[in-house]
Amino acid sequence: MLPSNIKALILDMDGVVWKGDAPIGDLPATFNRIRERGLKFVFATNNGTKTPEEYQEKLRDLGVEVESWQVVTSALGIAFMLAQKHPRGAKVFMIGEDGIRVALEEKGFEILSTEDATKAEAFVMGIDRTINFMKVAEATLLVRAGVPFYTTNTDMTFPTPRGEIPGNGSWLSVITSATGVEPMVAGKPFPFLMELSLDRLGTKKDETLVVGDRLETDIAAGQSVGCPSALVLSGVSSKTQADEWKPRINIIADSLSALVK
């Protein structure tokens, strides 16, 4: 199913490799096949809840050995974005989990508590499974006061074995509706994660296949940088939606396993 010119894969995670904590198919066999075919690969995920090392450990638990450099998250993207616009040591209020916190701290930013949020020079938002009213209220006040507003991604839902649950975009909409301000976005469909992934792979765009389960993020991001794209039907988007998508998707497959068999 893969074109002969493809030398590398940029893989989404949620909906492609797993749903929640449940693997999609026989992952060791799938990645053995990828390696047998001589394909390079990285993971590019809008989910910034974990660090690359934590994703590396999760993949290892599922029987897939990778290096941490092969994991590109929206948390890394947002830390890079902030480093271009704010000095080292700048104070940041964040709604998010360890993936974002660690990425920001590695760039030298000071993370503020909710109680100290008024001192923030920037506000960063990602998925946060401990989100509460006070965090959202402080974030809203900061954005309305003109503090720069960043987010990892705008995914409205998040796939789990039981179905889709609210993603970062759903929580984000509370703040955008309360402020009328749209954030700067690090993740897909914006091109930064694709460009960072291509840099790590060292391959050309036309020989690098972007694989994802969500049309409006994964596929749109790949197409935005000129990479061929493959939609797998193991996650969010359906075959009917894919058939209607413009520009045309290069490949539609039932799963990652079916794509690389």
Backbone torsions as a table, in degrees:
resi	resn	phi	psi	omega
1	MET	NA	-28.2	-179.8
2	LEU	-78.8	133.4	174.2
3	PRO	-59.8	148.6	-174.3
4	SER	-66.8	-20.9	-178.0
5	ASN	-83.1	-7.6	-176.8
6	ILE	-75.1	125.1	-179.0
7	LYS	-113.7	-12.5	-175.9
8	ALA	-153.6	157.8	179.2
9	LEU	-125.1	137.6	167.7
10	ILE	-108.7	111.6	-170.3
11	LEU	-106.9	129.7	165.5
12	ASP	-71.2	166.6	-179.8
13	MET	-108.5	-67.2	-177.6
14	ASP	-64.0	119.9	-178.9
15	GLY	92.4	-11.4	177.7
16	VAL	-113.4	-49.2	-178.8
17	VAL	-99.2	-35.5	178.9
18	TRP	-153.2	166.4	167.7
19	LYS	-122.2	115.3	-172.1
20	GLY	63.1	-118.4	176.0
21	ASP	-107.0	4.4	-176.4
22	ALA	-93.2	120.9	179.2
23	PRO	-65.3	149.0	176.0
24	ILE	-98.2	103.3	-179.7
25	GLY	79.3	-168.3	-179.6
26	ASP	-87.5	90.8	-173.9
27	LEU	-63.8	-43.4	177.9
28	PRO	-56.8	-42.8	179.6
29	ALA	-66.0	-40.8	-179.8
30	THR	-62.2	-46.5	-177.7
31	PHE	-76.7	-25.6	170.2
32	ASN	-63.5	-40.4	178.5
33	ARG	-65.3	-40.8	177.8
34	ILE	-59.6	-43.5	-179.2
35	ARG	-70.5	-38.0	177.4
36	GLU	-59.6	-33.3	179.7
37	ARG	-81.7	-0.9	177.3
38	GLY	74.0	24.2	-177.3
39	LEU	-89.0	131.4	168.4
40	LYS	-75.9	157.8	175.2
41	PHE	-157.8	149.9	169.3
42	VAL	-134.4	161.3	173.4
43	PHE	-104.6	133.9	176.9
44	ALA	-126.8	108.8	-172.6
45	THR	-123.6	140.0	173.2
46	ASN	-74.6	-13.9	-179.4
47	ASN	-79.8	106.9	-178.0
48	GLY	-100.2	20.0	-175.5
49	THR	-72.0	-28.7	-176.7
50	LYS	-113.1	159.2	172.5
51	THR	-80.2	162.0	174.9
52	PRO	-55.1	-36.9	180.0
53	GLU	-66.8	-36.5	177.3
54	GLU	-68.7	-38.4	174.8
55	TYR	-66.0	-38.9	176.5
56	GLN	-57.5	-43.1	179.5
57	GLU	-67.5	-40.4	178.6
58	LYS	-62.4	-43.2	177.9
59	LEU	-64.2	-39.8	178.1
60	ARG	-61.2	-41.6	178.6
61	ASP	-62.2	-25.8	179.1
62	LEU	-95.1	8.0	174.7
63	GLY	89.0	18.2	-178.9
64	VAL	-120.9	117.1	179.6
65	GLU	-93.5	123.8	176.1
66	VAL	-138.6	167.3	173.3
67	GLU	-93.9	152.8	-177.9
68	SER	-62.5	-29.1	-179.9
69	TRP	-65.9	-16.6	-179.6
70	GLN	-82.1	1.5	179.2
71	VAL	-112.9	115.9	179.1
72	VAL	-114.1	116.0	-177.1
73	THR	-111.7	161.6	176.4
74	SER	-66.1	-23.6	175.4
75	ALA	-65.4	-41.9	175.3
76	LEU	-63.3	-39.2	179.4
77	GLY	-63.6	-41.6	-177.0
78	ILE	-72.6	-34.5	176.6
79	ALA	-64.6	-38.4	177.3
80	PHE	-65.0	-43.3	179.0
81	MET	-58.8	-47.0	-178.6
82	LEU	-64.6	-36.7	-178.9
83	ALA	-65.4	-23.7	176.9
84	GLN	-78.3	-21.2	-170.8
85	LYS	-116.2	-17.0	-175.9
86	HIS	-133.1	145.8	-178.5
87	PRO	-72.0	155.8	174.0
88	ARG	-56.4	136.8	-177.9
89	GLY	93.1	-6.2	178.9
90	ALA	-61.5	147.9	-176.4
91	LYS	-89.4	129.6	-175.1
92	VAL	-127.0	130.8	168.8
93	PHE	-97.3	131.6	-177.6
94	MET	-130.3	145.9	163.4
95	ILE	-111.0	116.0	-175.0
96	GLY	169.2	-173.0	-177.7
97	GLU	-118.9	-165.7	-170.2
98	ASP	-60.7	-31.5	-179.6
99	GLY	-57.5	-45.3	179.1
100	ILE	-72.3	-44.9	-178.2
101	ARG	-56.5	-49.6	-178.0
102	VAL	-64.1	-43.3	-179.4
103	ALA	-61.4	-41.6	179.3
104	LEU	-69.3	-43.1	-180.0
105	GLU	-64.6	-34.5	177.5
106	GLU	-65.9	-25.0	175.6
107	LYS	-88.7	2.0	174.3
108	GLY	90.9	12.5	179.8
109	PHE	-84.3	149.2	177.2
110	GLU	-95.8	122.4	-178.8
111	ILE	-90.6	127.0	-176.5
112	LEU	-95.0	149.0	171.8
113	SER	-76.2	169.0	176.2
114	THR	-59.8	-37.0	-178.6
115	GLU	-65.9	-29.0	-178.2
116	ASP	-102.9	13.1	-173.4
117	ALA	-58.4	-27.5	-178.0
118	THR	-62.8	-17.7	-179.6
119	LYS	-86.5	-0.8	-171.3
120	ALA	-65.8	139.5	172.9
121	GLU	-101.1	-9.7	175.8
122	ALA	-157.8	153.1	176.0
123	PHE	-122.7	131.0	-178.6
124	VAL	-122.7	134.3	-179.9
125	MET	-127.6	132.8	171.2
126	GLY	-139.5	-178.6	179.2
127	ILE	-63.3	137.1	-175.9
128	ASP	-142.7	110.9	-176.6
129	ARG	-81.4	5.5	171.7
130	THR	-119.0	23.8	-178.9
131	ILE	-60.9	145.2	179.5
132	ASN	-147.4	175.3	-175.6
133	PHE	-61.3	-40.9	-176.7
134	MET	-64.6	-40.6	177.3
135	LYS	-61.0	-46.1	-178.6
136	VAL	-66.3	-39.6	179.9
137	ALA	-64.2	-45.4	178.9
138	GLU	-64.0	-40.8	178.5
139	ALA	-61.9	-43.6	179.7
140	THR	-61.1	-43.8	179.3
141	LEU	-63.7	-39.8	178.9
142	LEU	-63.8	-47.5	-177.2
143	VAL	-65.3	-40.8	178.7
144	ARG	-65.7	-24.5	178.0
145	ALA	-85.6	-1.2	175.9
146	GLY	96.8	8.8	177.7
147	VAL	-68.8	133.6	-179.3
148	PRO	-55.5	138.0	-167.9
149	PHE	-120.3	119.0	-178.0
150	TYR	-125.1	150.9	173.6
151	THR	-141.9	154.6	179.1
152	THR	-72.3	-40.3	-175.4
153	ASN	-164.8	170.1	-179.8
154	THR	-120.4	22.1	179.3
155	ASP	-60.4	122.0	-177.2
156	MET	-75.7	-27.7	-179.3
157	THR	-132.8	169.5	-176.3
158	PHE	-137.7	122.2	-174.7
159	PRO	-76.2	136.9	173.5
160	THR	-132.7	166.5	178.9
161	PRO	-58.3	-25.3	-179.4
162	ARG	-90.9	-9.5	-176.7
163	GLY	134.9	-174.0	-176.3
164	GLU	-87.0	138.8	177.3
165	ILE	-120.9	167.0	-177.4
166	PRO	-58.3	130.6	175.7
167	GLY	-97.7	-173.0	-177.4
168	ASN	-59.1	-37.0	-178.7
169	GLY	-61.5	-33.0	178.7
170	SER	-67.4	-44.2	177.2
171	TRP	-68.7	-36.8	179.3
172	LEU	-60.1	-35.8	-176.7
173	SER	-63.9	-24.9	176.0
174	VAL	-63.0	-44.2	-177.6
175	ILE	-75.1	-40.2	-179.9
176	THR	-66.7	-36.1	179.0
177	SER	-72.0	-29.2	-179.7
178	ALA	-82.2	-17.1	-175.5
179	THR	-118.5	-24.2	-173.2
180	GLY	73.7	14.6	-177.4
181	VAL	-113.8	131.7	175.9
182	GLU	-95.3	140.4	-177.7
183	PRO	-81.8	164.6	166.5
184	MET	-81.6	133.2	-169.5
185	VAL	-113.9	128.8	-179.9
186	ALA	-87.7	-32.9	-170.8
187	GLY	-88.5	-175.1	176.7
188	LYS	-63.6	142.2	17.2
189	PRO	-88.2	2.4	177.6
190	PHE	-68.3	152.4	-164.7
191	PRO	-80.1	-7.9	-169.3
192	PHE	-58.6	-45.8	-178.0
193	LEU	-64.2	-33.7	176.7
194	MET	-66.3	-43.3	-179.0
195	GLU	-66.4	-40.4	177.5
196	LEU	-65.4	-39.2	178.5
197	SER	-64.8	-44.1	178.0
198	LEU	-61.3	-38.5	178.8
199	ASP	-63.2	-40.9	-179.3
200	ARG	-71.1	-34.0	179.5
201	LEU	-76.3	-34.2	-176.9
202	GLY	73.2	25.3	179.8
203	THR	-112.5	163.6	178.9
204	LYS	-79.8	158.4	-177.7
205	LYS	-62.0	-41.4	-174.5
206	ASP	-74.4	-9.3	178.0
207	GLU	-112.0	13.4	-179.0
208	THR	-120.8	118.2	-176.9
209	LEU	-95.8	125.8	175.7
210	VAL	-90.9	124.6	-175.7
211	VAL	-117.3	124.4	-179.9
212	GLY	-153.1	173.9	-178.9
213	ASP	-112.8	-2.9	-173.9
214	ARG	-125.9	120.2	-175.1
215	LEU	-61.5	-48.8	-169.8
216	GLU	-75.2	-8.5	177.1
217	THR	-119.3	-67.7	-175.5
218	ASP	-61.1	-55.3	-176.0
219	ILE	-67.9	-43.6	178.6
220	ALA	-60.4	-38.6	179.7
221	ALA	-66.0	-45.7	178.4
222	GLY	-61.0	-44.4	179.8
223	GLN	-66.6	-30.8	-178.1
224	SER	-66.0	-25.8	179.5
225	VAL	-104.1	1.6	175.5
226	GLY	88.3	19.6	176.4
227	CYS	-90.1	147.6	168.8
228	PRO	-64.6	157.1	-173.1
229	SER	-134.0	152.0	175.8
230	ALA	-134.4	126.3	174.7
231	LEU	-97.9	128.5	171.9
232	VAL	-102.7	143.3	-172.5
233	LEU	-94.5	22.7	-178.1
234	SER	-92.6	1.3	-176.6
235	GLY	-126.1	-113.0	-167.6
236	VAL	-93.5	-54.5	-171.5
237	SER	-79.5	149.0	-175.2
238	SER	-101.2	167.5	177.1
239	LYS	-62.5	-40.3	178.9
240	THR	-61.3	-44.9	177.6
241	GLN	-63.6	-40.0	-179.0
242	ALA	-64.9	-39.6	-179.7
243	ASP	-64.3	-25.9	-179.0
244	GLU	-92.3	-6.8	-173.8
245	TRP	-72.7	138.2	174.9
246	LYS	-127.1	134.9	-2.8
247	PRO	-65.6	163.2	-177.1
248	ARG	-60.9	140.7	175.9
249	ILE	-80.6	139.1	-177.2
250	ASN	-67.6	-41.9	-175.9
251	ILE	-140.0	139.7	170.1
252	ILE	-123.5	125.3	-177.9
253	ALA	-132.7	156.8	-179.8
254	ASP	-67.0	-34.1	-174.9
255	SER	-161.4	171.7	175.5
256	LEU	-62.6	-40.0	178.6
257	SER	-59.0	-45.8	179.6
258	ALA	-65.7	-33.2	-179.0
259	LEU	-64.3	-40.8	-172.1
260	VAL	-103.3	4.6	-176.0
261	LYS	-63.7	NA	NA
